[in-house]
């Protein structure tokens, strides 16, 4: 298994949901052909019904929150991941040099 992508999913007891979330996140990274090592952490938010999604890579340090039941996270996370990285790239002077666009 590659250490290029580290994906941590916390707070979900259903192994099939966790596996699906990990798979779709990994596939999203492959589809976007992002360079470098990346770390993604999905965990329950302190706010009930929400999930915190942290993205770390290159100069990216971004945290977002998603309101959804666990089985829907596998559909929402890839979309939010692409939207976030696209937005960060648009605000950056160099592709994937996100130091100025940190959240």
C-alpha positions as CSV (number, residue, x, y, z in Angstrom):
1,X,0.0,0.0,0.0
2,X,1.3,3.4,-1.0
3,X,2.1,5.9,1.8
4,X,1.5,8.7,-0.7
5,X,-2.1,8.9,0.6
6,X,-2.9,8.5,4.2
7,X,-6.6,8.4,4.9
8,X,-8.0,8.2,8.4
9,X,-11.7,7.7,9.1
10,X,-12.8,7.9,12.7
11,X,-16.1,7.5,14.4
12,X,-17.7,5.1,11.9
13,X,-18.3,1.6,13.1
14,X,-19.4,0.1,9.8
15,X,-16.3,-1.2,8.1
16,X,-18.0,-1.3,4.6
17,X,-18.8,2.5,4.9
18,X,-15.2,3.2,6.0
19,X,-13.8,1.1,3.1
20,X,-16.0,2.9,0.6
21,X,-15.0,6.4,2.0
22,X,-11.3,5.4,1.8
23,X,-11.7,4.1,-1.7
24,X,-13.5,7.1,-3.1
25,X,-11.0,9.5,-1.5
26,X,-8.1,7.6,-3.0
27,X,-9.7,7.4,-6.4
28,X,-10.4,11.2,-6.3
29,X,-6.7,11.8,-5.8
30,X,-5.8,9.5,-8.6
31,X,-8.4,11.1,-10.9
32,X,-7.0,14.6,-10.2
33,X,-3.4,13.4,-10.6
34,X,-2.2,15.5,-7.6
35,X,1.5,15.5,-6.9
36,X,3.1,14.8,-3.6
37,X,2.0,13.1,-0.4
38,X,-1.5,13.8,1.1
39,X,-3.2,13.1,4.3
40,X,-7.0,13.1,4.8
41,X,-8.8,12.8,8.1
42,X,-12.5,12.3,8.4
43,X,-13.9,12.5,12.0
44,X,-17.1,13.4,13.8
45,X,-17.4,17.1,14.4
46,X,-18.2,18.5,17.8
47,X,-21.3,19.8,16.2
48,X,-23.9,17.0,16.1
49,X,-24.7,15.6,12.6
50,X,-21.5,17.0,11.0
51,X,-18.2,15.5,10.0
52,X,-14.9,17.4,9.9
53,X,-12.8,16.7,6.8
54,X,-9.1,17.8,7.0
55,X,-6.9,17.9,4.0
56,X,-3.1,18.2,4.3
57,X,-0.7,18.1,1.4
58,X,2.1,20.2,-0.2
59,X,1.3,23.6,1.2
60,X,-2.4,22.8,1.7
61,X,-3.9,22.9,5.2
62,X,-7.6,23.0,4.8
63,X,-10.5,21.9,7.1
64,X,-14.1,21.8,6.1
65,X,-17.3,20.4,7.7
66,X,-20.0,18.2,6.0
67,X,-23.5,17.7,7.4
68,X,-24.5,14.2,6.3
69,X,-25.1,10.7,7.7
70,X,-22.0,8.4,7.4
71,X,-23.3,6.4,4.3
72,X,-23.5,9.6,2.3
73,X,-20.0,10.8,3.0
74,X,-18.6,8.6,0.2
75,X,-20.7,10.7,-2.3
76,X,-20.1,14.1,-0.8
77,X,-16.4,14.0,0.1
78,X,-15.0,13.5,-3.5
79,X,-17.1,16.4,-4.7
80,X,-16.0,18.7,-1.8
81,X,-12.4,17.6,-2.3
82,X,-12.4,18.6,-6.0
83,X,-14.3,21.9,-5.3
84,X,-11.8,22.8,-2.6
85,X,-8.7,22.0,-4.5
86,X,-10.0,23.8,-7.6
87,X,-10.8,26.9,-5.6
88,X,-7.4,26.9,-3.9
89,X,-5.7,26.5,-7.3
90,X,-7.6,29.4,-8.8
91,X,-6.5,31.7,-5.9
92,X,-2.9,30.5,-6.2
93,X,-0.3,32.0,-8.5
94,X,1.3,28.6,-9.1
95,X,-0.6,25.3,-9.5
96,X,-0.5,23.4,-6.2
97,X,1.5,26.1,-4.4
98,X,-1.3,26.9,-1.9
99,X,0.7,28.8,0.8
100,X,-1.3,32.0,0.2
101,X,-4.7,30.3,0.2
102,X,-4.5,28.3,3.4
103,X,-7.7,28.0,5.4
